[in-house]
Structures are given as C-alpha cells and as structure tokens.
Amino acid sequence: MKFITWLSKNLSLSIPLFLVLGLVASLTLPTQSLIMLIIPFTLLMIYPMMVGVKVQQLVAPGNNAVQLWAIGINFLCIPFIAYGLGWLFFKDQPALALGLLLTALLPTSGMTISWTGFAKGNVPSAIKLTIVGLLLGSALTPFYVKFLMGAEIPINLSEVFKQIVFFIALPFVAAQLTRKFLVSKFGQETFQKKLAPKFPPFSSVGVLGIVFVAMALKGADLVASPSLVVQLLLPLLVLYGINYLVSTLVARKMLDRGNGIALVYGTVMRNLSIALALSMTAFGEAGAEAAILVALAYIIQVQSAAGYMKLSDRIFPK
C-alpha cells in the first residue's frame, strides 16, 4: 500500500518510469498478448476514482458562472482548437489527429480537484466541474469524433457508446453501490476520513498499467522513428499552452480567485484515463497509435499542473 501511495503521489516520476518500462518491454519481449490487460487496467483506473463522487453535488446551488465558462471552454473552444492542431501537425496521419482530439474531448479528472485544493482554489466548484465535465464529455465525445474525424477514420458510433457505457456507466454504478454499502456499515465520517482516501491510489495503478501497455505495444515504432516523439510532443505542448492561456484570461477577467483557479484546473486537466481507454478499445489499429500520444500527454499534464500551482499566487493575487 505504501508503494502504491508513493506511485500515486509522484505521477510526475512514475509515469515516465512506466513509459520507459513499456519501451524496454516493447524492444525485448513479445508484447501483443498484453492487449488483454487493457480492460482490467481500465476498470481499475476508473472505478476507484468514482467511489468518492457524490451525485448530490451536481444539484448543489451556486457557482453557476464558473460552470458555464467551463462548459464553453471545454466543449465549444478546446475541441476545435485540438482538431485544427491535428489538421496542422498530422494532416496525413489521422490516427494521431484522433489521439489529439480525444485528449481534448474529455475534461476534468480527479486531478482537477487535487490541484485546485493544492493551489487554494474553490474545491466545491472543482468537484462540480469534475462531475459535469465527465457526464457531458461522455455523452458528447462520440458525436464530436464522428463529426470531426469520421471522414478520415471509420467511426462506429454504437461501438464508441458501448465502450463509454462499459468503462464509465458501469464503474460509476458499482462505485456508488460501494459507497452506499461502506457508509451504511461504517458511517459517513469513518468513510470520509479513513476509507475514501484509500481508493484513489489504486486508480493511479490502473493509469500506470495502461501507460505501460500502450508503450509496450507501440514503443518499438517510436524507437524506429525518434523524430516521432518530438512530432507528438510539439502539438501537445501547443494545445496545453493555448488551454492555459484561454482559461487564465477568462478566470482573471470574469471570476474571483477561488473560482478562477477551479476554472483553470477544470478546463486544462483532461480525463486522459478515459481517453486512453477509448483509444485502445474503440478505434482499432488507429486507436493503438493514438494511445501513444495520449500517454505522452500525461507527462505534460502532470508537470504543467505542478508548475501552474507554484505560480498561482502571482497569477491570482490574494
């Protein structure tokens, strides 16, 4: 448990470590059979993350302005910027353009809440942003992918919906039943203080497992073409840079400090776990290639979130 907690708290180190381990496996071992681990790792990644989610928080009053700004940035701005960058950087590589689009389509994750708290932002707003972003992103992603990428990649809309139900709806129901059982057995206070914090680290294990498998399956291709790594990182850096810039400008001009910080982390932190799961399961060979780009996005996301937190007092003076 201590090792799992360490991995979870040090994702900026553990994600590159598992990328390297996956690369070593790709170069030295037959790895195609690892594809069978995608489903269990994905469920391990998503189920623990949802045990702490309270559905009641969706209908909690207040913070409407930050919610509306987040919806606008997350679903009317960033996906189209990602699509444009995909067309610019990967005009003849639709699978990589798909990976960039998936990175932009699923906003918010448990990291949204964590980093908002670290930066002394409005945590209740961040919680609501996370739930709304997850639900809207899950519902809209198939249509965005079909509309924007359907001409370049064969998209089976029903298959994408099926994967979303399997990887999001079912774990969510199971997590809520788990939460209800534990609260009824041990009480709300014991659950909140002692039991709930034990779940998120296991979600990180699922993330690391998926990162490892994605690199193990495609790492040899990266070694064969080292320039591909730079080619993948550059549009990701541009996408995250634009995202931070847009969100920060809106937050400073339109919101107070606490909600502004929640807005930034509620729009820049993408749910890469679900994006990775979808890319590996719903889009065939194109998805396996897209998964490498999504896996590399983890490194940029974690490092940039930590850097932004250190600058938060300068960006949002108290």
N, C-alpha and C positions, 0 to 999 in steps of 0.2 A: 504494500500500500504506500509506503514511503517513496519507493522508486516511481510508482505511478503518479503520485502527487508532484514529485520533482519534475517529471516529464511535462506534466500539465502546466506547472508554473513557469517553465523555462522553454516555451514553444519556440522562441527565437533561436535556441540552440538545438532542441530536439528535432524540429522539422528538417533543418539542413542535415542533421545526423542521419535521419531515416531516409532522406533523399540519397545520401551517399551510400548507405547500406543497400538501398534498392538498386543503385547503379552498379555496385560490386556484384550483387546477385545476378543482374542482367548480363554482366560480362563473363561470369564464371559458371552459371548454373542454367539448366533448362527451366524457364520460369512460366511457361504458358499455363501450367496447371494452377498457378496462383490465382487465376481469374475466379476460381470457385470461392475465394475468400472475400470477394467484394461485398456480397450480400451480408454475411455475418458482421464484417467490419462496419458496414454502413449502418446496420441496425444498432450496433454497439455505440456508434458515433451519435446517433440521433435520439435514441430512447432516453439515456441518462440526462441529456440536455433538456428534455421536456418534462421531467419529473418536477422541476421547480417552477413550471409555468402555471399561473393561476388564471383560468379563463375569466374569472370575475373582473380581472384588471382591465379587460377590454372595454367594459362599460363604466369604468371609473370616470367621474366627471373631471373636467379641467384639461389644460394643456392642449386645447384644440389647434392653436396656431402652429405649434411645432409639429403636430401630426399632419396638418395639411401641407406645410412646407416639405416635410419628409416625403410624403406621397408624391408631390410634384417632382422633387429631385430624383427620387428612386424609380419612378415609372414613366415620367414624361421627359426626362432630361438624360440621365446617365445611360440607359439602354441604347439610345440613338447615338450618343457620343461613342459608345463601345462599337456599335455597328459601323459607324463612319471610320473609326480607327482600324477595325477589321478589314474594311474595304481598302484602306490606305496601305496597311502593312502586309496584309495577307490576301491580296486580290486574287491570286491563283492558288491559294491554299484554304479552301472553305472550311476544312476541319479545324484549323487554328482560329479562323474567324469565329467559328461556333464556340470554341473554348473561351474566347474573349467576351463574347456575348453572354454566355452562361455565367461568367464571373460577374457581370453587371446586372443580371436579372433577378438575383435572389438576395435582397438586402437583409441586413441585421443577423446577428447570431448572439450566442452567449457572451461573446467578446464585447458586444455593444454595451451591455450592462456593466461588465467588469471595468472597461476602460473609462466609461462615464463616471463610475464611482472613484476610480483612481485619480481622475482629473477634477474631482469635486464638482461634478455636474449634477443635473436633476435626475436621480436614479429612477423614480417612479415614471417620469416621461420616457426614459430609456427602455423600461420594461414594456410599456405600452407600445412604443415604437417597434420593439422586437416582435411582439405578438402580431401586430397589424402587418408589419413587413413580411413575416413568414407566411401568413394566410394569403395576403394579396399576391405575393411573389409566387406562391404555389399555384394559385388559380390562373395567373396571367402568363406565366412562363411558356406553357405550350403554344399559346396564341402568338406571342412575340417571336418565338423561334420559327413557327410555321410561316408567319407573315414576312419576317426579315430574311430567313435562311432557306425557306422551302424550295426556292428555285435552284440553289446550289447543292443542297443535301436532301435526299429523300427523308421527309419527316412523317412518321406515323403518329398522328395526333393522339389516337386512342392509346398507343403504347406509352407515350410520354405521360398521359394522365394516369395510366395504370401504375407506372413507376412512382409517380408522386403520391398516389394513394398508398402504395405499399411502403414507401420509405418515409412518409410524413404522417398520413392519417392514422395508420395502424399503430406506429410507435406512440403517437400522441394519445390515442385512446388507452393503450396499455400503460403509459406513464401516468395518466390521470387516475386510472384504477389503482395503480401502485400508490400514488399519493394519498388517495382516499383511504386505502387499507391501512397505511402506516399512520396517518393522522388519527384514525379511529382506534388503533391499537395502542399508540404511544402518546397521543395528544399533540396539539398543534405546536406547542412550544418546543417539545423534545424533537419533533420532526424538523422544525425550522432551524434549530441550533445545532443538533447533533447528526441527524440523518441526511437532510437535504444536501449539506456540503460534501458528502461522500460520493455523490453521483457524478458531478461534472468531470472529475479527473478521468473517469472511465470513458467519457465522451472523447477526451483527448487521445486515449489509446486507440479508439476507432479511427480518429483523424490520422494518426501516425501510421496505422496499419494500411489505410487507403493510400496515403502518400508513398509508402514503401512499395505497395503492389503496383501503383501507376508507374513508378520509376523502374521497377523490376521488369515490367512488360515493355517499356519503350526506351529505357536508358541507353541501350546499345545504339539506337538510332541517333541519340544526341552525341555520343562519342564519335560516331561515324561522320557527324557534321557539327563540329564545335561552334561554328558561327550561328547555328540554330539557337543556342542558348541566349546569345545576345539578341537575336531576332525575336525571341519570345519575351525577354525581359523588357525591351525598349517600349513596346506598346503598353505593357502593364504599368510601367513607371509613368507614362504619359497619362493613362486612364486614371490612376490613383492621384496623380498631381492635379489634374483638372477637377476631379471629385472633391479633393480637399479645398481647392481654391473656391469653387462654386459654393460649397456648403459653408465655408468660413465667412465668405462675403455676405451670404444670406443671414447667417447666425448673428454676425456683428451688427448688421443694419436693422434686423427685424425682431430680434429676440433678446431676452435678458441672458445673463451669463450662464446660469444653470441649464436653461433650455437650449441655449446656443451650443453648449458642449454636447448635450444629448443629441441635438440635430446632427452635428458633425459625425459623431460615432454611430448614429443611427442611419447614416447615408453612406459613409465610407466603408464601414465594416460590412463585408459581403458574407453571405452564408456559403462559404466555399465548400463546406462539408456536403451540403445537398447538391451543389453544382458539380462536385467531383463524382458523387454517387450517380447523378443523372447522366453525366458524360460517359461513365464507364458501363452503364446498363441500357440506356435508351437509344443510343445513336450508332451502335455497331462499331465498325472499324474507325469511322470518323471520330466517334466519341473517345476511343482509346488514345488517339492522337491529341484530341482536345484536352484530355485529362492531364497531360504533362504541363500544359500552360496553366491550368487551374492549380496544379500542385505548386508550381513556382510562385503563383500569386500569394500563397500562404506566407512566404518569406517576406515579401514586400508589405503585406498587410500587418503582420505582427511587428516588424521593425518600425514601420511608419507610425503605427498607433502609439508605440512607446515614445518615439521622438516627439510626436504631437503633444502627448501628455506633459512632457517636460517643458514645452513652450506654451502650454495653455494659459498660464498666468500672464504672459506677455500678450498673447492674442486676445484674451478676455480679462482685462484688468479688473480687480475686485473693487 
